[in-house]
Amino acid sequence: MKTGGTFSMIANKREQLMRDIENHLRLITRQLLKFDTVEEILQYLIDAFQSKFNCDFVGVILKQGNELVPKVWNGGLQNLKNAFPISVAKCSPILFQQSLTYRDEIVKKQDCQFMNRLKYEDLETWFTVPIQDEHENYGFCAIGYFKYTPLFEMEKSFNEFGKDVAVSLSLAKEKEQERKKVKGIEFITKNLKLDESLDELISKIVEQARKSTGASFAGIYLYDEEKNLFFFQPPSYGQLTKPEKIITYKNYVLKDFFTYLEKPGGQEMTVPITLDLKILGVLHVEKKEMSGVFTKADLEILTFLTEHVATILQNVYLYQQEKEQMKRLQSLLDYEQYLIKKTIEEDGFDSITMVSGEIFGKTVLLFDRFCHLLATSDKSLQSAIEMEEVPLFNEAQTNHEYMPCTLSVNGKRKKFLFWPVIVGRDLLGFLALEDQQEELEAFDLLAIDLVRNIYSIQFIKQKLVIDTMSQVKDDFIDQLLVEQIADKESIIQYMNLFQWNLYRPHRVATLSIIFSDLEEAEADLFEKHSKKQQIFNELKGKIAQHDPQIVFAKKNDKFVLLVPVEKEQPDEYKYWQAVADQIKRWLYYRGENSVIKIGIGGITKTLNDYYKCYQQALQSLHVIDNQESTQQIAFFDDLGSYTLLHLLKDTEEANLFMNNYLEKLKKHSSTSQVDLFHTLRVYLEQNGSIKKTADELFIHRSTLLYRLEKIKEYLGMDIDDADVRFNLMLGYKLYDLRKND
């Protein structure tokens, strides 16, 4: 009986202890619901266990990513605490599923790093309680005693207790999330303003993201829809590890560029910033502090933040873009005013090109329509640039269209972008911009159009100046090249205007440009006149650039050149041949198939000598114009008998003489398919040689003999007689001098 009573008493005490423990656990659970933070819950949990159960050690171990970390630790066992963090993968999953005690058989069979560590500690009694609810497993609670303490059969109660703690933790975390959201709203309403700069706004957003998640880095990428790229928008918190520009592609997937897009559990996380389903950018965080990983709660906080700042961020970004655009436009207007001022103050293109280089921050080149370099923003390149390919534009191309071309700069190949400078439908030149492989923005295209317009104005101004000066020059030449100068004062005024000292010795020359027979035949009178005028205008510019001391003007249908005599030294023949060759090259580059003839008169000593020397130049030009030769230049002093005949050509006697000998033959040749007039001239120039004459005319000997018989018949003269041949040759020379009068 006594023994049975003892057992009964022990059983009653056990039941009472279990009821006390269960009541205490329920009390703890109810009390846990009153707390708002995880720290408060865990601290109360530790204190409650220690006060009620007099345990020597209590630890709350929670999962953080792939590791176990002691969140709260009371009591001894510092060696055990120092063993953390411990990999979750190296611990038994039973730890997170059910309560365990030191005496459970299952414990002995587990290869668990945490339980293995417990074996080395001086604990007589220990047990663990998983902290989990229906949705999440947070970790477990570990309780230990240095002395043996009976735990009885409390497994079920402890498991329920762990579930209640997990629920309390979940509720606490939800409360924390709500408080963070409230703080986030307070942060947004109090700190984010539409009138602040984008840098200030970004700084506040990334700082809030860092504080909310404990990240070591927080930054924002904005999306440029036109360029299909994400670009890093400073400032940031921490050091950026990703590229500053992330180029996307059409129909891209954001996750391809940001691996942890809206994905917790890693060392980085990215949350999109969207507005009306349109991507504005992303908020990116990296390396959570305390070696942790970003959680679902972090994702919720960042998502909440991005949703509420998207509108403000978009508005501030657009406002700053507009503000920056206005600033750039104002700067461009200032440049435009400065460039227009330069077109008024200066005649050339150097200043305009230098300022254009400042606008674009690149090398700027200006070419004329023939691709000759006119100006460069870098003076060191003036003589170091060679054209490798000529840009070809058609009339259908728009103002924004350009053509890439390769130039040789100091022997190195470089790419440039060429835009035509056009007025109306006339191509005046090319603007070239160094190609730095960057996509041109709308502002760049606007600036290019502005600079091209300025160049157009300067080209037009030069043309107007040249045209005006040309008219003045023509008037001046008309007054100078007369037999008697009527108003020397006007001549002197013109000389001062053009800075020409015509009192110094000058050589007077006349230039004739003969187009191909096909062009002469096909072109009507108006087209020929227009073409000659266009060539004259271009030659004016070329000669002015080549040598400003040369006077180049137009008188009637001939071009006149007045050249200081010292320019001819040391060899006047080589000098004038070089002038003829240079003009021919200019015309060749222009695409003209033409013949150049230059008649060169004498040297002037006084103003009155210019008319005489001009007449001599005309006579020289007439002679080589009528001769069937490739001779380009002729000096009056080298014409021999022509110089004497020049004095006689306008007399009545000379006219009668020429008519008596050549008029009949000339009339016949004008109405016949056979030019006997030319045949006789070649025969006389070949000193009556039948063979040489036939070869020169490319006809058979018998054909020539037949023609000569006809000539004798028409003239009624013996053309083999020396005196007759002399008179006939004299008639031809008079004809040469009078042909183009």
BAPABA-337948 format. One record per residue: x, z, y of N, C-alpha, C in turn. Coordinates in steps of 0.05 Angstrom, whole numbers, plus 5000, padded with zeros to 4 digits. Layout:
BEGIN
XZYXZYXZY...
//
This chain:
BEGIN
501750004976500050005000501750005025503950175023505650185047507049925052507849805029509149545033507249335044504849335034502949145045502349195074502349445082501849505110504149415128506549425117508849335133508649035138508048885116507848595119505648525139503448685137501248625155502048675184503648885188504448945215506348735227508048645209509948425218508448175224506448115207504847875212503347895238502348135244500848175269502648135293505148245291507048215313507747915317508147775295508847485297506647335311504147385303501847255315501647325344502147575351501947665379504147515396506647495384508847365398508147065402507046945382506346655384504246615406502246815406500246785427501446825455503347015456504647065482506246815491507646695472509246455478507446225487505246175471503445965478502146005506501346265510500246325537502246275559504746355553506846315574507346025579507445865557507845575560505545445576503045535569500845425585501045495614501845755619502245835646504345675661506545625646508645455658507645175664506145075645505044805648503244785673501444995675499544995698501145015724503245185723504845225747506444975755507244825734508844575739507144375756504544375751502844185766502744235796503544475803503444545832505844435847507944365833510344275846510243975853511743905874511643625883514143465876516343605871518843455866519843515838521443335828522743365802524543605802526043635824527943865825526444125823524244155837522644405836521644455808520644255794519544275767521744375748524044245749526244305731527344585736527544655761528544925767526645135757524045095762522045295752522145305722522445085709522545075680524845245669527145205681529545355673529045655677528145725701527746015707525646145688523445985682521346095665522346155637523945965626525046005599526846255598528546265619530446485618529146755622527046765639525747025644524047115621522746925607520846995586522347035559524146845554525446845527528246965527529247045550531847165552534046985539533746725542535646545530538346545546540546495531543146505544543946235557542546025548543245755559540745585560540345445582538145255585539345005599538844775588539644525600537444315598537144165620535243945620536943685622536743535601538343285599536443045601536942885621535142655626536642395622535042195615536141925613536541805640538841685644539441515668540641265659538941055656539940805645540540835616543040785609543940805581545441055575545241245593546741495589544941745592545941955580544642225583546242385603544842495622546142645644544742915647546343135648545043405652543943425681541343445682540043465709540143755719539443945701539544225709541044375686542644565693544344705673544744985682543545175666543945455672545145595648546945785653548245925632551045825627552245885605554945805599555145525587556845505566557345245552558345025571560345095588561344895606562744665592563944725569565244515553563244305545560844405537558744215529557844055553557544185576556744035600558743825608561343895605563443705613563543465595562243485571562343255553560443035562558743085581556942885592558442715613557542475619555142345606555742255578553642245562553742165534551941915531552941715517551441475512548941535496546641425505544141455490544341345462545841125460546140985434547641155414549241355423550841515405549341775397546841805406545242035400542941955382542042145366539842095348537242055363535641845356533141805370531142035365531542205344529742425339529742625362532042635376532142815399529842765419529042505421527042435441524242415430524042475403521442445390520042705382521742925375520543175365522343405372521243645370522843885374524643925350527044015355529044065334530244345337530944465314532244725315534844715298536444915301538944925287538644935257536245015247535945055218534544815205533744615220532344385209534244225191533244155168534943995149535543725161533743625176534143355187536443345207536943575219539143585239541743555224541943665201544443655186545143375177543143205175543542935165544142735187543742815213544042625235546942605245547642365251550242315264549742285294549642515307548842525335551042655351551942525372554242625388553442895401550942915411550143155425550043385404548643345382548443555362551143625350552943435347555543495337557143675357556643635383557943795403556944085401554344115395553144385393554444545370555444415350556644555327559144705335560444605357562944735365562544965385559945005392559345215411558545475396558845715409558245975397555246035399553645855389550745905390549745975362548346195360547146275334544446135331543046095354540345975352540145775375539045545369538445345390536145175382534845055401532744865395532444675419531344435413530944225434528044155435527244075459524443985463524443725478523343505466523243245480521343265504522143125525520443115549519342835550516842795542515742525541512742535544511642325553508742285554508042025540505641925545504741685531506341435541507441455565508541215577511641215578512841445579515641455585516941695571519341665562520941885552523241945572523242185582525142255603527742365592527642495569529942625558529142855540530543075543529843315527530943565541529843795531530644055541532144195518534444325524536044465503536144755511535444935491535445225496537145355474538845555481540645675462541045975466541746115443542346405443544946445429546546625440549046685427548646855402546347015401545647175378543247055364543047125340540747015325538147115337536246935340533646995352531546845335529646995323527646845307525746685324525346435317523546255332520846225319520646325295518146295280517345995279514745945276513745665274512545575300514445505319513545435346513845135352514444975331514944695335512744545350510244595340507944465352507544545381507944795386507544895414509644775432512244775422514344665439513944365444513044225424512543935428510443885449508244045447506144015468507244095495508944295495510144385520511744155533513344025515514943795525513243575537510943525524509143315534508043405562507243655564506243755589508343735611510843795605512943775624513343485633513143305613513443015620511242925639508743015633506542945650507043055678508043305680508643415706510843265720512843175705514943015717513842745728512142625711510942365720509342405746507742625746506142675770507942735794510142885789512042945810513342685821514042505802515242255811513342085826510842085817508841935832508442045860508442315862508242445888510742365905513042365892515442285907515242005917514241825899513941545907512041525931509841675929507841665951509141765977510641985974511942095998513941896010515441755992517341556001515841326015513541256004511941036017510941126044510041376045509141486071511441486091513841576081516141576098516941296106516541106086517140826092515340716114512740786112510940696133511640826160512341086159513241216184515741076195517541016176520040876185519440606198517640456185516940196195515540216222513640396225512140416250513840526273515640706266517240836287519740686294520940536275523540426279523640126282521839976269521939686270520239576292521539426310520139316333520639016335518738876346518938586348520938496369521438666389523138586411526138646406526838746383529638806377530938566364533538566364535038346353534838346323535438106311535438086282537538266269539838286282541938466271540938756270539638846291538639116292536539166270534738966267532638996247533738996219535638816213536838796186538339066181539739166201541239416197539439646189537039666201535139876195533939846167533339596160532139546134534039616111536539516113538439566091539239866090539239996113539840286112537540436098535040356103532740486090532840426060533540176053533740106025535840266011538140316024540240476012539340766008538140876029537241156027535141196005533340996002531141025983532040995954534240845950535040785922537740915915539241015935541941115930543940905923543540655934545340435928547940455943550040345932552640325946552740085964551039885958550939645975547939565978547239486002544539376008544839156029543738926023543938696042541638506038541438326057539238126057540337846058539137676041539537386043537037266054537337086074535036936084535136656073532836526071532636266058532336046079534035846078533835616096532535386080530035336086528535136071529634856074530534786098531534516104534034456088535834656086538434616073538334706043536034816034535834906007538035105999538335316014540335516008539535796019540535996005540336276015542936336029542836446053545236526068545136816074547336956071547537236076547237286106545437476113544937536140546037816146548337846159549438106165547638236187547838506190549738686176548738776149550438906134549639016108550839296106549839436086551039696079552839656055555439706058557239666036558439386037560139326017561639076016560138865999559738626010558338415995560238305973559138275949560638165927559837885919557337805926556337535920557237345942557037075937557736885958555936915983557036836006555436856031553236636031553736416017551736206015551236145986548636145979547836075951546135835953547135605944545735345946543835325923541435255929539335215908538834915903536734855890536034575884532934555885532034315883529134265885527734405861525534535867523934675847525634885832527235025847529035225835527535465825528835615807527735875797529536085808528336275823529836475837531536645819530536695795532036855775534636735766534836465770537336335762539636415780539036515804541136585823541436885827539237035821539337325822538337435795540137505778539537575750537537815748537938015764536238255763534038235784532638015784530437975802528038145792527338345808525138525802525438645774527938705767528438805740530139055742528939295735530439545735532239565711533939765711535639815688538439715690539239605713541839495716543339605740545839515743547439605766546839455792545039265791544139135815541139055812539938995834537038925833536438765858534638575855533838395877530838385879529838405903526938395908526438165928524637985922524037765941522537865965523037735988521637786013519837546017517237586014515337356016513237416036512037196046509837206065508036976059505537036052503636826044504736646023505936766003507036625979509436445987510536486011512836326019515236506020517436416007519836576005521236576031521836816042523336846067526236916061526637056039529337146031529137346009531337506005531337715985532837955996531938195986533338445991534938505966537538535969539238565945540838835947540738995925542239245924544039245900546339395902548239405880549439685877550339745852551939985846550640245856548740325840547440585847549440815845549140995864551041225865550741395840552741565834552741745811552741585785553741345785554041175761551341125748549141135763546541095751545740795752543340745743542240475744539640485761538840255770536440235786533940255768532040415777529740485760527240335770525140365755522640255762521640365788522240625793521440755818522940615841525540555837527040405858525840135864524940005843523639745846521139765863519539975857517040015872517540065901519640235907520340295935521240045950523039885937524039645950521739435953520039415934517739225936515939305959515439565960513739675982515039606009517639656011519139606036519039316044519539136025519638846031516838746039514838846026512138756032511338826061512239056071511439146097513339046119515738956112517538856133517538556135516338416116516438126115515437996141513138086150511937966174513738026199514638276201516338336224518938176222520138166198522638016195522337726202520137606193519637326198519337276228517737456242517337416270519837456286521437666279523937706293525937476288525937386263527737156257527036906273524436856273523536616289524036656318523536896328524036956356526936916363528737026346531536996351532436706349531336566329532036276327531236126352528736196362527836056386529536136410530236396411531936486433534736356432535836336408538436216404538235916411536035786402535635506408535435456438534035636452533735606481536535646494538035826484540735876494542435626490542235506466543835266461542935036477540235016481539234796498540034836527540035086536540935136563543935056566545435126546548335056546548634756546546934616530547034326529546234206556544234316570543434226596545734266616547134486614549334536632551534326627552034276602554034066596553133796607550533736604549433486613549933456643549233666659549733656688552633616694554333756679557233726684558133436678557133326656557933056648556832846668554432886678553332706698555032716723555832956731557632986754560232836750561232846725563732696719563332396721561032296714560532016716560431926745559632116763559632046792562432056803563932266795566632306807568732126795568432046770570631896757569531636745571431456742570731186732571331156702573031326691573831306663572131476644573131496620571731646599573231896589575631956600577232176590575832446592574832506616573532766620571032796603569432586601567032596585567732656556569832526546570632556518571732836513573232946532574333216529572033416528570033396545567733576545566133546519565833296510564433246485565733386461568433396462569833546441569233836442568833946466568034236468565234276457563434096462560634126453560534146423561933966409561733946380563834116366565934196380568034346367569534166347569533906351570833716333572233506349573933346336575233116349573132906355573032816380571232606389572832366399572032126390573431886398571431696410572331526429570631316440572031056437570630856426571730586422570030386438571230166446569629956459568329796436566829586444565329436424567129286405569729256412571629116395573229316378572329576379573629786364576429846373576929806399579429896412578930176423580830356418580530636427580630646457578630776469578530806498579231096506578331296491578831576499578631746474579931986475579832176454579832456465578532646451578432916461581133056455582732946439585433056433587532856442588732906464590632716476592932646458593632836440595932786422595332566402592732496399592032286380591732006393592231986419591631746433593031496421595531536412596931306401597431346371595931526358596331586330594031496312592031346324589631276309589530976304589030906279588730626272586030596256584630376263582130326250582630186223581430306201581730186175579430016167577030066178574729916173572929906198571629686203570029656227567129726221565929906236563029976231561229746238559229696221557329476226554529596228553329546251550629646256548729416260546229456252544229246257542229356277540629176288538729246309536529436299536029446273533829606263534629906261537129966263537930246260537030416283536230656277535130836298537430986312536731136332538731286348540231486331538831606311540131816295541831706272541731456267543231346244546131306252547831366233550731346237551931216213554531146216555931016194558631156190559231246165561831366160563931156159566231206172568431016172571031176168573031046158575631166153577631076174579031276186581131216206583731326196585831206204588531306198589431476222589731736218590631916240593332026232595331946248598132026241598831966213597931736203598531646176596831756154594931936161593232066141590331956145589031906122586331796122584332026129582631976148580532176156577932036159575832176152573132076155571932146182570731946195569331986220566531866217564631976233561931866234561731716260560731466258560531286281557631246289557131276315554531206327554930986347553130776348553430566368552530676395553830586416553030636444551730386454549030396457547530146463545930186489545829976505544129966528542329726525539629776523537829556516538429456488539329216486540129106460543129036459544529126480547429056482549129286471550829226452552729416442555129436461555629676471557729716490560129856478559730016457561930156445561030326422562830516413562230686390563230976397561431166391562131446392562831536363565231646360566131736333566532036333565532166312565632456310566932526283568932706284570332776259568332886238568532776214566632856193567833096178566633336181567533576168565733646145564333456134562733496110560533706114559533736138557433916144554933756150552633856141550133726147549433756177548833536190548233536218545433656223545333856242542833976249541433816270538933886275537333746295538633776322539834006327541134056353543533866356545133836334547433656335546533366342544433276329543433006335542532976363541233196374540433186402542833166420544933326414547333326430548733046428548732926405549932656402548432456419545732466418544232286435544832326465545132576472545732636501548432506508550432556491553132456498553132146498551632026479551531736479550231626504548131766514546831686539548831706562550431926562552431956584554431726583555331656558557231436555555831176565553231136558551830896567551830876597551331106610551331116640554031026650556131136638558831076648559530786643558630676619559130396614557630226635555130296640553530146660554830156687555730406694557030436720559430256722561130266701563430096702562729796705560629726690559729446692558829376720557229556732556329506760558629496779560529686776562929676793564429426790564829346764566329106759564828866770562228856766560628636777560828626807560528856820560728866849563428776859565528906846568228836854568828546848567628446826568028166820566827976841564428056851563227896872564927906898565928146903567728176927570228006923571328026898573727866893573227576896570927486886570327196888570127116917568827286934568627236962571427226975573027416966575727436977577327176969577127096944578526856935577526616950574926596954573726376969574926356997575326587009576426587037579426537037580826627015583726587014584526307007583126186987584025926977582625696993583125697018582125477036584525367051584125127061586324987075587125137100585125237115585725397139584125657137585525877136584226147134582926207161580326247160578826287185579026577196579026767178578927047186581027207170583427227182585527377168584927677167583427777187582728067186581228137161579327967154577728017129579528007104581427827104583327807082584928067079585828167103587428417103585728647093583128657101581328867092580928857061580628617051580328587022582928687008585228617019587728697007588028997006587129137028587129427028585229537007582829417005580729506987581829496958583029286950583929246923586829336919588129416941590929496940592729276929592229046939593928806933595528736957598128706954599828616976600528326972598728156983599127866979601227746998602427917014604727827030607227807013607127946990609327916971609027646956611127526946610927266932609127296908607327106904605527096881605626816869605026806844604626546830601626506827600626266834597826206831597426036807595426106790594925956765591925926762591125716747588325676741588025666710585825776701585425806672582925646664583125496643580925346632580525426603577925486595577325556567575525336556576525196536575024966525574025056497571325046494570225116468570324886449569824946423570024736403567924516409568524276398566724046403563924106393563724246370561124306358559524486377560824696388559524876406558624736432560424566442559824416466557424236462557224116438555123926432552424066429552524306415550024436409548924606432550624716448549824896470548724736493546424826504545424706528546924816552546224706576547724776600547425066607545025176604544525456610546125636591546125576565547625736546550625736552551625496559554425476565555225636589553525626609554025776634553926076628551926156613551626446606554026546589554926376571557126446554559726476570560126286588562526296604562526546622560126606633559926846650560527096634559527106610559927346593562927376586564227146579567027156573568627236598567827136621569227206646569027506651566727626647566327916651568128076632568327986607569928126588572928096594573727856602576527816609577327976634575428016652576028176676576928456667575328566649575928836640578528846624578928646607581428646591583928616608583828436628586128386645586628626663584428756672584728986689586029216674585329246648586629446632589529376625589929116621592629016613594629046636593828966660595528976683593928976709593529206722591729216745592829056769595428976769596628826792595928536791594728436769594028156767591228126780591027936799588427866811587127656793584727726783583327536766580527496778579927246784577327186797576326916788574026836798572826586790572326416816573126166814572525986836571425726824568925666832567425446820567225496790568125316774567925356745570725416733572625486749575325546740575925836745577725946728578626216731581326206746581726386765584126396781585726646776588326626773590026856769592226856791592527086804594727126824596527336812599027266806600827446793603327496810604127746815606627796829608927666814610727536830612827376818614727546801615127806808616927966792615928016764613327976759612227996732613327786713614127556725615027336708617927376697619327556710622127586703622427706675624527626660626627436668626127146661623927086648623326816639620426746644619926586665617126526673615626376651617026206636615726046615614726236593616426416584615626606563613326786573613426866598611327036609608626906608608426656618605926526619604926436592606826376574606026316546604826566533606026796539604927056529602227116540601727046566599127086578597026916563597726666558595926476545595326576516597426666502597026766475595227016474595627196494594027446494591127386499590527206518587727126523586526996499588126836485587026706461586426906440588127116437587627326417585027486424584727546450582227686458579727526450579927266455577627096449577227066419579427066404579327046375577927296363578727536373577427776364574427786371573827646393571027626401569427426383570827266368569527076350569226806362570826746383570626486397572726286386571826046381573525826373574025656398576325706411576725586437579625506441580025346462582725256469583325356497585725466501586525576527588425386541587925326566589725166583590225306609592725326617593425456643595125266659594225206683595825046702597025236722599625216727601125406743602325266767601425356791602425246816605025366825605625326851608225426861608025716869610125806883610326086891609626106921608026306928607226336956609326496971609426436997611126587015609526717038607326567046605526667067602626647056600726757071597926737063597026447062598126287080597225997081598225837057600125947042601225797019599325806994597325996994595726036970593925796964593025666985591325426981592925206969595325156980597124936969597824996940598525236935599325306907596925296888594625356899592125336882591625046875591924866894591524576889593624476868596024576871598124506851597324596823596224846822595424946796593124786784591224696801589024526792590124266781592024136796593123886787594623916760596024136757597424186732595424216709593124356715591124396695589724126688589323956708588123696703589823536684592423546689594223376673594123456643594423726637594423806609591623796597589523806614586823776603586423496592587623286606587123006598589122906578591123056573593122976553592323066525592722896506592022956478594423106466594723366473596923516462596023806459597623966446597024246441598324426463599424296484600724446505598724626519599424886522597625086533598125136563600625116571601325166599602824936611602524906638604024696652604724796680607224786688608124846715608024596732607024626756606824386774609624276780611624456781614324356787615524186765614224196741615324046718613823786713611923716731610223486726611523226733613923226746615322976753613722806772613122556763611722366781609022466789607822646774605222746781605322896808607523016814607723166839607522976863608822726860608622526881605922406882604822346859602122226858600022416869600522676866598622866877598122826907600222726921599922686950598422426955598322236936597121976940594321946927593622126910591222086893588622056909588522166932586022166947585821936968587821766968587821536987586221306977585321136995583720906987585320706971587920696978589720506964589920596935590220856931590520946903588020896887585720916900583120866886582920566878583720386897583620096891585520026869587920156871589920096850588920176823587820406821586820506795584520326784582720246802580420086794581319806785583319686798584319426791585419416763586719636755588119636730586419746707584719936712583520076690580420076690579120006712576220036714574819876692575619626688574219456668574419576640576819666634577219776607575720046604575520196626574120456625571120406620569920206634567120146631566520056603568219886592567819786565567820016544569720196547570020416528567620606530566320626553564120806556561620706542561420446537559120326524559720236495562220256487562920156460563720386442563520336416564320536397567320566394568720366403571720366402572820436430574420646431575520736457578120586462577920336474580320186481581820316503580420466521581720606543583820806532583120956512584921146500587021006483586320786470588220636453590520536470589920426494592020316512593820546522592620776528594220996538596321086517595421106492597221196471599420986467598720726469600620506466602720526487601920586512603820606534605620856531604421076522605921326518608021296496607521106477609321066455611220826461611420756487613320546496612920286482610320216475609719966464610419946434610920166420611620166392609020136376608819916360606419876344606120086323608320146309608220346287607520626297608820716318608320986328605521006339604520796352601820806363599720816340600120656319598220656296598220926283600621046280600721306267599321516284599721506310598521706328595421676328594421436326591521386326590221396299592021416278591021426250589421176243590520936251589220686245591220496232590320276220592120086207593419916229595719806222597319646241595719396250594319276231592719036238590419106257589219346253587019436270588119476298590419596301591619636328592219366341593319176326593918916338591418776348589218806333586718696341585718816367586019086369585119226393586819146417589419116413591219036435590418756446589718576428588818316436586318336453584418496446582018546461582618666488584518856489585318976515586418766534588218596524589318376540587118196551585118146533582917976541581318096563580618356561578918486582580418516608583018586607584518636631585618376644586018176627587117926637590017966645591418136631594218206638595918196612598518166616600418166594601418456592600318606574601118886572603818926560605118706551607918726542609918706564608918616588610618596611611318876622613918926628614819196636613419276662613119096682611919176708609019236704607619076687604719126682604419396668606119456649605919716635606519946653608419906672608920126692606520176709605219956718602919986736600520116721600220036696598120146680598520456676601120526670601720816667601220966692601920846715601420966741598421006745596820816737593920846739592821076722593921106698593021326681593721596694596121616706596821866719595021936743594321726758592421776780589721856769588921746747586421816734586422106725588822196714589022476706588622666729589722596752589622766775586822776787585222566784582622556796580322616778580822636752578622666732576922916738578123136743576623386746576323476775576823306794576423376822573423416828
//
